[in-house]
């Protein structure tokens, strides 16, 4: 296990935008005027100083070495340059060299190629990375996702020290190393990414963040999705390339008092496998869960006394489960072994899309039963257990199959993702119930045929949270708005808090002759993360509802 405890100085990385966090960037014009940039796609931060992560153990970052578009760049005389120039396309170097852009010389020069398998192949502070369009590797400054972890519940949003923070590649499901937030709440996760010859990471990769701390609700949680961080815009500093796209600061919510004060349970897999879901199975959901890091290490905070079964879940793999009794002391030696020749199952079924516009497609996912909250109908999705296989967008219109399912207890949901479709909520007709199943842990491979899913068009949310988590100024002026459904006699509106508990509900008569319906919130003052859902009713029976992942909003937070 590699845990990087990075003291990132006193610089606060708190986001100032409620829609998307962007650090200040120099314009392309500024790049050209100062002759700093090899192309219009590379960004340099002129005035915003990020801490020096290579010299951060003293808690204060140096700023003198950071690139600034306002500085005068003195280039050496060409006769004094010992390096061999090369072409931007890569030609001109020997077999043991690679053509890279030298920022200090403002040109392309031959550099020694590195070996990614050799730990000493690059100088300290550099990483050996693949280069787009080249078979050789080059030495580059590292890439970081950096931000701040803080307490959402207290005035001033104080920092949280010791939070475990990691990132997961959305496309591959692979996880990064875990880092710990420092005394100021700051964290920086190093990434290994293919590079352009300039050192800039190749665009196209997408990551999500995870964070957990003692006595706090994990992030993401049942209501708070981890929003995608696009690897497309970076700030270049003297110590690395820092991604600047997305929500990089994370506010954590304290657990209810009865769930605080538990112990820490940690361990590792028999192999260095990242992104494996680890569940501490318990009698009543929602049970504790976490994910393995790059080395196969995992850790649970806040585990209450009791008997648990530690289980590891990921598509195409199977692991031994380990019984654990938790008392009042931390446990650090859990060992979960991967089974070499696993018994895996598959499920198949049919999705029937009715009362929806043509061309809409959906997906089917498996969630861990031990994390599923009935009524809220959300749980933790098993990595890779989805039709179509990730990262394909929803494309199911009829038959589907999910294979490579290890033994376990599952909830099967169709139309869970944002695809303008929802599972038909009418309990009086077939194909509308939430499906629960168990894959046995003994016997031959299993191929289960499931009842068909009936899927219908979702009620479209207008405000708040139509496209993603949305800032609301105050609950005193909150008005819910959605598009009118057809054939309804009533609407039922619910607000869930960040723990999946209903905090407000109201039923109103249906609307006629209008394209949009609205409802003024008249409940208690709100502060924090919430999700609202609307269900259309006909003679008391539900006929449609808003999507599972829309309608999320937040009030009174520091963005």
C-alpha positions as CSV (number, residue, x, y, z in Angstrom):
1,X,0.0,0.0,0.0
2,X,1.3,3.4,-0.9
3,X,-0.3,6.3,1.1
4,X,0.9,9.7,0.3
5,X,0.5,12.2,3.2
6,X,0.8,15.5,1.3
7,X,1.0,18.7,3.3
8,X,0.0,21.2,0.6
9,X,0.6,24.4,2.5
10,X,-1.8,27.1,3.6
11,X,-3.1,27.8,0.1
12,X,-6.9,27.1,0.1
13,X,-8.2,25.4,-3.0
14,X,-11.8,26.2,-2.2
15,X,-13.9,26.4,-5.4
16,X,-15.5,29.7,-6.1
17,X,-17.9,28.6,-8.8
18,X,-21.2,26.8,-8.0
19,X,-21.4,25.2,-11.5
20,X,-17.8,24.2,-12.3
21,X,-14.5,24.8,-10.5
22,X,-12.0,26.4,-12.7
23,X,-8.6,27.8,-11.6
24,X,-7.6,31.0,-13.3
25,X,-5.9,30.2,-16.6
26,X,-3.9,32.4,-19.0
27,X,-5.5,33.0,-22.3
28,X,-4.1,31.7,-25.6
29,X,-3.2,35.3,-26.4
30,X,-1.1,35.6,-23.2
31,X,0.6,32.3,-24.2
32,X,1.7,33.6,-27.5
33,X,2.8,37.0,-26.2
34,X,5.1,35.4,-23.7
35,X,6.2,32.6,-26.1
36,X,5.4,30.0,-23.4
37,X,3.1,27.6,-25.2
38,X,3.8,25.1,-28.0
39,X,0.1,25.1,-28.9
40,X,-3.3,26.6,-28.1
41,X,-4.4,23.5,-26.1
42,X,-1.9,23.9,-23.2
43,X,-2.7,26.1,-20.3
44,X,-0.4,27.9,-17.9
45,X,-1.6,29.6,-14.7
46,X,-0.4,33.2,-14.6
47,X,-1.3,34.3,-11.0
48,X,-2.7,31.3,-9.1
49,X,0.0,29.5,-7.1
50,X,-0.4,25.8,-6.3
51,X,1.9,24.4,-3.5
52,X,5.0,22.5,-4.3
53,X,4.0,18.9,-3.7
54,X,7.6,17.7,-3.8
55,X,8.6,19.9,-0.9
56,X,5.4,19.9,1.1
57,X,6.3,18.1,4.3
58,X,6.9,21.4,6.2
59,X,3.2,22.5,5.6
60,X,4.1,25.5,3.5
61,X,4.5,25.6,-0.3
62,X,7.0,27.6,-2.2
63,X,5.8,29.8,-5.0
64,X,9.0,31.3,-6.5
65,X,9.5,28.4,-8.9
66,X,6.0,28.5,-10.4
67,X,5.5,29.4,-14.0
68,X,4.0,32.8,-14.6
69,X,2.9,34.4,-17.8
70,X,4.1,37.8,-16.4
71,X,7.7,36.7,-16.0
72,X,10.4,37.4,-18.6
73,X,11.7,34.2,-20.1
74,X,15.4,34.4,-21.1
75,X,16.3,31.7,-23.6
76,X,19.9,30.7,-24.1
77,X,21.8,31.3,-27.3
78,X,21.3,28.4,-29.7
79,X,25.0,27.8,-29.8
80,X,24.9,27.1,-26.0
81,X,22.2,24.4,-26.3
82,X,23.7,21.0,-26.0
83,X,20.4,19.1,-26.8
84,X,19.6,17.8,-30.3
85,X,16.6,19.5,-31.8
86,X,13.8,17.4,-33.3
87,X,10.5,17.7,-35.1
88,X,7.2,18.2,-33.3
89,X,6.0,15.0,-35.0
90,X,8.8,13.0,-33.2
91,X,11.4,12.5,-35.9
92,X,15.1,13.3,-35.5
93,X,16.1,11.3,-32.4
94,X,18.1,8.0,-31.9
95,X,16.5,4.7,-30.9
96,X,17.2,5.4,-27.2
97,X,15.8,8.9,-27.3
98,X,12.4,10.5,-27.6
99,X,11.4,13.9,-28.9
100,X,9.8,16.1,-26.2
101,X,9.0,19.7,-25.8
102,X,11.4,21.5,-23.5
103,X,9.5,24.4,-21.7
104,X,12.7,26.2,-20.6
105,X,14.1,26.2,-24.2
106,X,10.7,26.6,-25.9
107,X,11.3,23.9,-28.4
108,X,11.4,20.2,-29.2
109,X,14.5,18.4,-28.3
110,X,15.7,14.8,-28.0
111,X,15.6,13.4,-24.5
112,X,16.7,10.0,-23.1
113,X,13.7,7.6,-23.3
114,X,12.8,5.9,-20.0
115,X,11.7,2.4,-18.9
116,X,8.4,2.4,-17.1
117,X,9.4,-0.9,-15.3
118,X,12.5,0.7,-13.8
119,X,12.0,2.7,-10.7
120,X,15.1,4.9,-11.3
121,X,14.5,5.6,-14.9
122,X,13.6,9.2,-14.3
123,X,15.0,11.9,-12.0
124,X,13.3,12.5,-8.6
125,X,10.0,14.3,-9.0
126,X,9.4,13.0,-12.6
127,X,7.4,10.0,-13.9
128,X,8.0,7.7,-16.8
129,X,4.8,7.9,-19.0
130,X,3.6,6.7,-22.4
131,X,3.6,9.3,-25.2
132,X,0.8,9.5,-27.7
133,X,2.0,8.4,-31.1
134,X,5.3,7.0,-29.9
135,X,6.4,3.5,-28.8
136,X,8.9,5.0,-26.3
137,X,8.2,6.5,-22.9
138,X,9.3,9.9,-21.6
139,X,10.0,11.5,-18.2
140,X,7.5,14.2,-17.2
141,X,6.3,16.1,-14.2
142,X,3.5,14.2,-12.5
143,X,-0.2,14.9,-13.0
144,X,-2.4,15.6,-9.9
145,X,-6.0,15.9,-8.9
146,X,-5.8,18.3,-6.0
147,X,-8.4,19.9,-3.7
148,X,-9.6,20.2,-0.2
149,X,-11.7,18.1,2.2
150,X,-13.9,20.0,4.7
151,X,-16.8,19.7,7.2
152,X,-20.1,20.7,5.7
153,X,-21.9,21.0,9.0
154,X,-19.9,23.6,10.8
155,X,-19.6,27.4,10.4
156,X,-16.5,28.3,8.3
157,X,-16.3,24.8,6.8
158,X,-13.2,23.7,8.8
159,X,-10.8,21.3,7.1
160,X,-10.8,17.5,7.8
161,X,-7.5,16.0,8.4
162,X,-6.7,12.3,7.7
163,X,-9.5,11.7,5.1
164,X,-8.7,8.9,2.7
165,X,-9.1,10.3,-0.8
166,X,-8.7,8.4,-4.1
167,X,-9.9,8.6,-7.7
168,X,-11.3,6.0,-10.1
169,X,-11.0,5.9,-13.9
170,X,-14.6,5.9,-15.2
171,X,-13.7,4.0,-18.3
172,X,-11.5,1.3,-16.9
173,X,-12.7,1.1,-13.3
174,X,-9.1,1.2,-12.1
175,X,-8.4,3.1,-8.9
176,X,-5.5,5.4,-7.9
177,X,-3.3,5.3,-4.8
178,X,-5.1,6.6,-1.7
179,X,-3.8,9.8,-0.2
180,X,-4.5,11.4,3.2
181,X,-5.7,15.0,3.6
182,X,-3.3,17.2,5.6
183,X,-4.0,19.5,8.5
184,X,-5.5,22.0,6.1
185,X,-7.7,19.5,4.5
186,X,-5.6,19.6,1.3
187,X,-5.0,16.5,-0.8
188,X,-3.2,15.7,-4.1
189,X,-3.6,12.4,-6.0
190,X,-0.9,11.5,-8.5
191,X,-2.2,10.0,-11.7
192,X,-0.5,8.0,-14.4
193,X,-1.7,9.3,-17.8
194,X,-0.5,9.1,-21.4
195,X,1.1,12.4,-22.4
196,X,1.5,14.7,-25.4
197,X,5.0,15.6,-26.3
198,X,4.6,18.8,-24.4
199,X,4.0,16.8,-21.2
200,X,0.4,17.8,-21.1
201,X,-1.9,14.8,-20.4
202,X,-3.7,13.4,-23.4
203,X,-7.4,14.5,-23.2
204,X,-10.3,12.0,-23.0
205,X,-9.8,10.3,-19.6
206,X,-12.5,10.8,-16.9
207,X,-12.2,10.2,-13.2
208,X,-14.5,10.3,-10.2
209,X,-13.4,11.1,-6.6
210,X,-14.0,9.1,-3.4
211,X,-13.4,10.3,0.1
212,X,-14.0,8.9,3.6
213,X,-13.1,10.0,7.1
214,X,-13.8,9.0,10.6
215,X,-17.3,9.9,11.8
216,X,-18.3,11.2,8.4
217,X,-20.6,9.9,5.7
218,X,-18.6,8.5,2.7
219,X,-18.5,10.4,-0.5
220,X,-20.1,9.5,-2.8
221,X,-23.1,8.4,-0.8
222,X,-26.6,7.3,-1.5
223,X,-27.7,10.7,-2.6
224,X,-24.5,12.4,-3.6
225,X,-23.1,11.2,-6.9
226,X,-19.4,11.8,-7.6
227,X,-19.4,14.1,-10.6
228,X,-17.0,13.3,-13.5
229,X,-13.7,15.1,-13.6
230,X,-12.6,15.6,-17.2
231,X,-8.9,15.3,-17.9
232,X,-9.0,18.2,-20.4
233,X,-7.8,21.4,-18.7
234,X,-4.7,21.7,-16.6
235,X,-2.6,24.2,-14.7
236,X,1.2,23.7,-15.3
237,X,3.4,24.5,-12.3
238,X,7.0,23.8,-11.4
239,X,6.0,20.5,-9.7
240,X,3.3,19.1,-12.0
241,X,0.2,19.4,-14.0
242,X,-3.0,20.0,-11.9
243,X,-6.4,19.3,-13.4
244,X,-8.7,22.2,-13.1
245,X,-12.0,20.7,-14.4
246,X,-14.8,19.7,-12.1
247,X,-15.7,19.7,-8.4
248,X,-12.3,19.1,-6.7
249,X,-13.2,20.2,-3.2
250,X,-15.3,17.8,-1.2
251,X,-17.5,18.6,1.8
252,X,-18.3,15.7,4.0
253,X,-21.4,15.3,6.2
254,X,-21.1,13.9,9.8
255,X,-22.7,10.6,10.4
256,X,-25.7,10.5,12.7
257,X,-24.5,10.4,16.3
258,X,-25.5,6.7,16.8
259,X,-23.2,5.7,13.9
260,X,-20.2,7.7,15.1
261,X,-17.3,6.5,17.2
262,X,-16.8,3.1,15.5
263,X,-13.4,1.5,14.9
264,X,-11.3,1.3,11.8
265,X,-11.1,-2.1,9.9
266,X,-8.5,-2.5,7.2
267,X,-6.8,-5.2,5.1
268,X,-5.8,-6.1,1.6
269,X,-6.6,-8.5,-1.2
270,X,-4.2,-11.3,-2.2
271,X,-3.5,-9.4,-5.4
272,X,-2.9,-5.7,-6.1
273,X,-6.4,-5.1,-7.7
274,X,-7.9,-1.6,-7.6
275,X,-11.6,-0.6,-7.7
276,X,-12.9,-3.7,-6.0
277,X,-16.0,-3.1,-3.9
278,X,-15.5,-4.3,-0.3
279,X,-18.7,-4.8,1.8
280,X,-18.9,-5.4,5.5
281,X,-22.1,-7.5,5.2
282,X,-24.4,-6.9,8.2
283,X,-28.0,-7.9,9.1
284,X,-29.6,-4.6,8.0
285,X,-28.8,-2.3,5.1
286,X,-27.1,0.0,4.6
287,X,-23.9,-1.9,5.5
288,X,-20.4,-0.3,5.4
289,X,-18.6,-0.5,2.1
290,X,-15.4,0.9,0.5
291,X,-13.1,0.3,-2.5
292,X,-9.6,-1.1,-2.8
293,X,-6.7,1.2,-3.9
294,X,-4.0,0.5,-6.4
295,X,-2.3,-2.0,-4.2
296,X,-5.4,-3.9,-3.2
297,X,-5.6,-2.2,0.2
298,X,-8.9,-1.2,1.8
299,X,-10.1,0.5,5.0
300,X,-13.4,1.1,6.7
301,X,-14.0,3.9,9.2
302,X,-16.8,4.1,11.7
303,X,-17.5,0.3,11.9
304,X,-19.8,-0.4,14.9
305,X,-19.4,-3.4,17.2
306,X,-20.9,-6.6,15.8
307,X,-20.4,-9.5,13.5
308,X,-19.6,-8.9,9.8
309,X,-18.6,-10.8,6.7
310,X,-16.1,-9.0,4.5
311,X,-16.9,-9.7,0.9
312,X,-15.1,-8.4,-2.3
313,X,-17.1,-7.9,-5.5
314,X,-16.2,-7.1,-9.0
315,X,-17.2,-8.3,-12.5
316,X,-15.4,-11.5,-13.6
317,X,-13.8,-12.2,-10.3
318,X,-14.6,-14.1,-7.1
319,X,-13.0,-13.8,-3.6
320,X,-13.2,-15.7,-0.3
321,X,-15.4,-14.0,2.3
322,X,-13.9,-13.4,5.8
323,X,-16.0,-13.4,9.0
324,X,-15.0,-10.6,11.3
325,X,-16.1,-9.7,14.9
326,X,-15.7,-6.0,15.7
327,X,-15.4,-5.0,19.3
328,X,-13.7,-1.8,20.6
329,X,-10.3,-2.0,18.9
330,X,-9.1,-1.3,15.3
331,X,-8.5,-4.3,13.1
332,X,-5.8,-4.1,10.4
333,X,-5.1,-7.7,9.2
334,X,-8.0,-8.7,7.1
335,X,-6.9,-10.8,4.2
336,X,-9.3,-11.5,1.3
337,X,-8.0,-14.1,-1.2
338,X,-8.9,-14.1,-4.9
339,X,-10.3,-17.5,-6.1
340,X,-8.2,-18.7,-9.1
341,X,-11.0,-20.7,-10.8
342,X,-14.2,-18.9,-9.8
343,X,-17.8,-20.0,-10.1
344,X,-19.6,-17.1,-11.8
345,X,-23.2,-16.5,-12.9
346,X,-25.1,-14.6,-15.5
347,X,-28.5,-13.1,-15.8
348,X,-30.6,-12.4,-18.8
349,X,-34.0,-10.8,-19.4
350,X,-36.0,-8.3,-21.5
351,X,-36.7,-4.6,-21.2
352,X,-40.0,-3.4,-22.5
353,X,-40.0,0.4,-23.2
354,X,-43.6,1.7,-23.2
355,X,-45.2,5.1,-23.3
356,X,-41.9,6.8,-24.3
357,X,-40.6,8.6,-27.4
358,X,-38.9,6.5,-30.0
359,X,-35.1,6.1,-29.9
360,X,-34.7,6.1,-26.2
361,X,-32.4,3.4,-24.8
362,X,-31.6,2.2,-21.3
363,X,-29.3,0.1,-19.2
364,X,-29.6,-2.6,-16.5
365,X,-27.3,-2.5,-13.4
366,X,-26.7,-4.7,-10.4
367,X,-26.4,-3.2,-6.9
368,X,-25.2,-4.9,-3.7
369,X,-28.3,-5.8,-1.6
370,X,-26.4,-4.9,1.6
371,X,-26.1,-1.3,0.5
372,X,-29.7,-0.9,-1.0
373,X,-32.1,1.4,0.9
374,X,-35.7,0.3,0.3
375,X,-38.1,3.2,-0.5
376,X,-35.1,5.3,-1.6
377,X,-34.3,2.6,-4.1
378,X,-30.6,3.3,-4.3
379,X,-27.5,1.3,-3.5
380,X,-23.9,0.8,-4.6
381,X,-23.4,-0.5,-8.1
382,X,-21.1,-3.4,-8.5
383,X,-18.1,-2.5,-10.7
384,X,-18.6,-3.9,-14.2
385,X,-21.9,-5.6,-13.6
386,X,-24.0,-3.6,-16.1
387,X,-25.6,-4.1,-19.5
388,X,-24.2,-2.7,-21.7
389,X,-20.7,-3.2,-20.2
390,X,-19.1,0.0,-19.0
391,X,-18.3,2.6,-20.3
392,X,-20.8,2.2,-23.1
393,X,-23.7,4.6,-22.9
394,X,-27.2,3.1,-22.4
395,X,-28.2,1.1,-25.5
396,X,-30.6,-1.6,-24.3
397,X,-34.0,-1.6,-26.1
398,X,-34.9,-5.3,-25.6
399,X,-32.9,-8.3,-24.5
400,X,-29.9,-8.0,-22.2
401,X,-27.3,-10.2,-20.5
402,X,-25.0,-9.6,-17.6
403,X,-22.3,-12.2,-17.1
404,X,-19.3,-12.6,-14.8
405,X,-21.4,-12.3,-11.6
406,X,-19.8,-13.6,-8.4
407,X,-21.7,-15.1,-5.5
408,X,-23.7,-12.5,-3.6
409,X,-27.0,-10.8,-3.0
410,X,-28.1,-8.3,-5.6
411,X,-30.7,-5.8,-6.6
412,X,-31.4,-5.5,-10.4
413,X,-32.5,-2.2,-11.7
414,X,-33.4,-1.0,-15.2
415,X,-33.3,2.6,-16.3
416,X,-31.4,3.7,-13.2
417,X,-29.1,6.0,-15.1
418,X,-30.0,9.4,-16.7
419,X,-31.6,8.2,-19.9
420,X,-35.0,9.9,-19.8
421,X,-36.5,6.6,-18.8
422,X,-37.6,5.1,-15.5
423,X,-38.8,1.8,-14.2
424,X,-42.6,1.8,-14.4
425,X,-43.7,2.4,-10.8
426,X,-47.2,0.9,-11.1
427,X,-47.3,-2.0,-8.6
428,X,-50.5,-3.4,-10.1
429,X,-48.9,-4.6,-13.4
430,X,-46.1,-7.1,-14.1
431,X,-42.6,-6.0,-14.7
432,X,-42.6,-3.1,-12.4
433,X,-41.2,-4.6,-9.2
434,X,-37.6,-4.2,-8.0
435,X,-35.9,-7.5,-8.6
436,X,-33.8,-9.2,-5.8
437,X,-31.7,-12.2,-6.4
438,X,-29.0,-14.4,-4.9
439,X,-26.1,-16.0,-6.8
440,X,-25.1,-19.1,-4.8
441,X,-21.5,-19.6,-3.8
442,X,-21.4,-23.3,-4.7
443,X,-22.3,-25.6,-7.6
444,X,-21.8,-24.9,-11.3
445,X,-22.1,-21.7,-13.2
446,X,-25.5,-20.1,-13.0
447,X,-27.6,-18.6,-15.8
448,X,-30.8,-17.0,-14.4
449,X,-33.7,-15.8,-16.5
450,X,-35.4,-12.8,-14.9
451,X,-38.8,-11.3,-15.3
452,X,-39.1,-8.6,-17.9
453,X,-38.7,-5.0,-16.9
454,X,-41.3,-2.5,-17.9
455,X,-39.8,0.9,-18.5
456,X,-41.6,4.2,-19.3
457,X,-40.8,7.9,-20.0
458,X,-39.5,9.8,-16.9
459,X,-41.2,13.0,-15.7
460,X,-38.8,15.7,-16.8
461,X,-37.5,17.9,-13.9
462,X,-37.0,21.6,-14.8
463,X,-35.7,23.0,-11.5
464,X,-33.7,22.4,-9.4
465,X,-31.3,19.7,-10.5
466,X,-32.4,19.1,-14.1
467,X,-28.9,18.2,-15.4
468,X,-26.8,17.8,-12.2
469,X,-26.5,19.0,-8.6
470,X,-27.7,22.6,-8.5
471,X,-27.3,25.5,-6.1
472,X,-30.5,26.9,-4.5
473,X,-30.2,30.3,-2.9
474,X,-32.6,29.6,0.0
475,X,-35.4,27.2,0.9
476,X,-37.7,30.2,1.6
477,X,-37.9,30.9,-2.2
478,X,-37.7,27.4,-3.4
479,X,-40.2,26.4,-6.2
480,X,-40.1,22.9,-7.7
481,X,-40.9,22.8,-11.4
482,X,-41.4,19.9,-13.7
483,X,-43.1,19.0,-17.0
484,X,-46.7,17.9,-16.9
485,X,-47.3,14.2,-17.2
486,X,-50.4,12.8,-19.1
487,X,-53.4,11.1,-17.6
488,X,-52.4,11.9,-14.0
489,X,-54.9,12.9,-11.3
490,X,-52.4,13.9,-8.6
491,X,-48.6,14.4,-8.0
492,X,-46.6,13.3,-5.0
493,X,-43.4,15.3,-4.2
494,X,-40.8,14.0,-1.8
495,X,-37.5,15.6,-0.5
496,X,-34.8,13.2,0.7
497,X,-31.8,14.3,2.8
498,X,-28.3,13.1,2.2
499,X,-29.0,10.0,4.3
500,X,-31.9,8.9,2.1
501,X,-34.5,9.9,4.6
502,X,-37.7,11.7,3.6
503,X,-37.8,15.2,5.2
504,X,-40.8,16.7,3.4
505,X,-43.7,15.3,1.3
506,X,-46.8,16.8,-0.3
507,X,-49.5,15.5,-2.7
508,X,-51.3,18.0,-5.0
509,X,-54.0,17.7,-7.7
510,X,-52.9,17.1,-11.2
511,X,-52.6,19.8,-13.8
512,X,-54.6,20.3,-17.0
513,X,-53.9,22.5,-20.0
514,X,-50.4,23.4,-19.0
515,X,-46.9,22.2,-20.1
516,X,-45.3,22.9,-16.7
517,X,-46.3,22.3,-13.1
518,X,-44.8,24.0,-10.1
519,X,-45.0,23.7,-6.3
520,X,-43.8,26.2,-3.7
521,X,-41.8,24.6,-0.8
522,X,-43.4,25.3,2.5
523,X,-41.4,23.1,4.9
524,X,-38.7,23.7,7.5
525,X,-35.5,25.5,6.6
526,X,-33.1,23.4,4.5
527,X,-29.3,23.4,4.6
528,X,-27.1,20.8,2.9
529,X,-27.6,18.2,0.1
530,X,-31.0,17.0,-1.0
531,X,-32.9,15.2,-3.8
532,X,-36.5,15.9,-4.7
533,X,-38.6,13.4,-6.7
534,X,-42.0,13.7,-8.2
535,X,-44.4,10.8,-8.9
536,X,-47.5,11.1,-11.0
537,X,-50.6,9.3,-9.7
538,X,-53.8,8.1,-11.4
539,X,-56.6,7.1,-9.1
540,X,-54.0,6.6,-6.3
541,X,-51.6,4.4,-8.4
542,X,-48.2,5.7,-9.6
543,X,-47.8,5.8,-13.3
544,X,-44.5,7.6,-13.7
545,X,-41.8,9.4,-11.8
546,X,-38.7,11.6,-12.1
547,X,-35.3,9.9,-12.8
548,X,-33.3,8.3,-10.0
549,X,-30.2,10.6,-10.4
550,X,-31.8,13.9,-11.1
551,X,-33.3,16.5,-8.8
552,X,-30.3,16.9,-6.6
553,X,-29.7,20.4,-5.1
554,X,-27.8,22.0,-2.3
555,X,-28.4,25.0,-0.1
556,X,-26.0,27.0,2.2
557,X,-22.7,25.4,1.0
558,X,-19.5,27.2,0.2
559,X,-19.7,27.4,-3.6
